[in-house]
């Protein structure tokens, strides 16, 4: 479910209506996407082991990192200025497996060219995701 701030709701709730609020971002898990890459000291390009993002041709790839159980799922995506904010679903339990699972998402629907950073909110903590590079 996507919630947007309309002109009536903006007046009633005290929030400000903006073009950002009108953008409807959609996401699809896509296991066929490659793992994101990052550059390390010395200039080498390696697979990114953590959460990250990368603008693609008209869409954004978001990579989530966590244990395979319970896994990482997106609950909602909003835009705050030039930042895409990805809210993850809260798992039923805080217990996670110690393995590493990377989950790739294709994010579409908004103005991709306006996005300069991606923040991920997981269990109430907000972190900036690392920008991926071409591999």
C-alpha positions in Angstrom: 0.0 0.0 0.0 1.3 3.4 -0.9 0.3 6.5 1.0 0.6 10.0 -0.5 -0.1 13.4 1.0 -2.9 15.0 -1.1 -3.8 18.7 -0.9 -6.7 18.0 1.5 -4.7 15.7 3.7 -1.8 18.2 3.7 -4.2 20.8 5.1 -5.8 18.5 7.6 -2.6 16.8 8.7 -0.3 19.7 8.5 2.1 18.1 6.0 3.3 19.9 3.0 2.3 18.7 -0.5 5.2 18.5 -2.9 6.1 16.8 -6.2 8.1 14.3 -4.1 4.9 13.2 -2.3 3.2 12.6 -5.6 5.8 10.2 -6.9 4.7 6.6 -6.6 7.7 4.3 -6.3 7.2 0.6 -6.9 9.5 -2.3 -6.3 10.0 -5.9 -7.4 12.4 -8.5 -6.1 14.5 -9.6 -9.0 16.8 -12.5 -8.4 18.2 -12.2 -11.9 19.9 -8.9 -11.1 23.7 -9.1 -10.6 25.2 -8.3 -7.2 26.2 -4.7 -6.9 30.0 -3.8 -7.0 32.1 -1.3 -5.1 35.6 0.1 -5.4 38.1 -0.7 -2.6 41.5 0.7 -1.8 44.0 0.2 -4.6 41.2 0.7 -7.1 40.0 -2.9 -7.3 36.3 -3.5 -8.1 34.7 -6.2 -5.9 31.2 -7.5 -5.1 29.5 -5.4 -2.5 28.8 -7.5 0.6 26.3 -5.1 2.2 23.3 -3.0 1.4 23.6 -0.6 -1.6 22.0 1.0 -4.6 22.8 2.0 -8.1 20.8 4.0 -10.7 20.2 2.0 -13.8 18.6 3.0 -17.2 15.3 4.4 -15.9 15.2 2.5 -12.6 17.2 2.0 -9.4 18.7 -1.3 -8.2 18.5 -1.7 -4.4 20.5 -4.5 -2.7 19.6 -5.5 0.8 21.9 -7.5 3.0 21.0 -9.7 5.9 20.5 -13.2 7.2 18.5 -15.7 5.0 16.1 -16.1 7.8 13.9 -14.1 8.1 15.3 -12.2 5.0 14.9 -8.5 4.1 11.7 -7.3 2.5 10.7 -3.8 1.5 7.5 -2.4 3.2 7.5 1.1 1.6 9.5 3.5 -0.4 9.2 7.3 -0.2 11.2 10.2 -1.5 12.5 13.1 0.7 14.0 15.6 -1.7 16.9 13.9 -3.5 16.9 10.9 -1.0 15.0 7.7 -1.6 13.9 6.2 1.7 13.4 2.5 1.8 11.5 1.2 4.9 12.0 -2.5 5.5 9.3 -4.8 7.0 9.8 -5.5 10.7 10.3 -9.3 11.1 8.2 -11.2 13.6 11.5 -11.9 15.6 14.8 -10.1 16.0 16.6 -13.4 15.6 18.5 -13.8 12.3 20.6 -16.5 10.8 24.4 -15.8 10.7 24.7 -16.4 7.0 24.6 -13.6 4.4 21.9 -13.2 1.8 21.8 -10.4 -0.7 18.3 -9.6 -2.1 18.1 -7.5 -5.2 15.2 -5.2 -6.0 14.2 -3.2 -9.1 12.7 0.2 -8.0 10.7 2.2 -10.5 8.0 4.8 -10.9 9.6 8.1 -9.7 12.1 10.5 -11.1 15.3 8.4 -11.0 17.5 11.2 -12.1 16.6 13.3 -9.0 17.9 10.6 -6.6 21.3 11.3 -5.1 21.2 8.9 -2.1 19.3 6.0 -0.6 18.5 5.6 3.1 17.4 2.2 4.4 15.3 2.0 7.6 15.6 -1.4 9.3 14.2 -2.1 12.8 13.9 1.7 13.4 17.5 2.5 12.5 18.2 4.7 9.4 21.4 4.1 7.4 22.7 5.5 4.1 23.2 2.8 1.6 26.4 2.6 -0.4 26.4 3.7 -4.0 27.5 0.9 -6.3 29.9 1.2 -9.2 30.1 -0.5 -12.6 31.8 -3.9 -12.3 
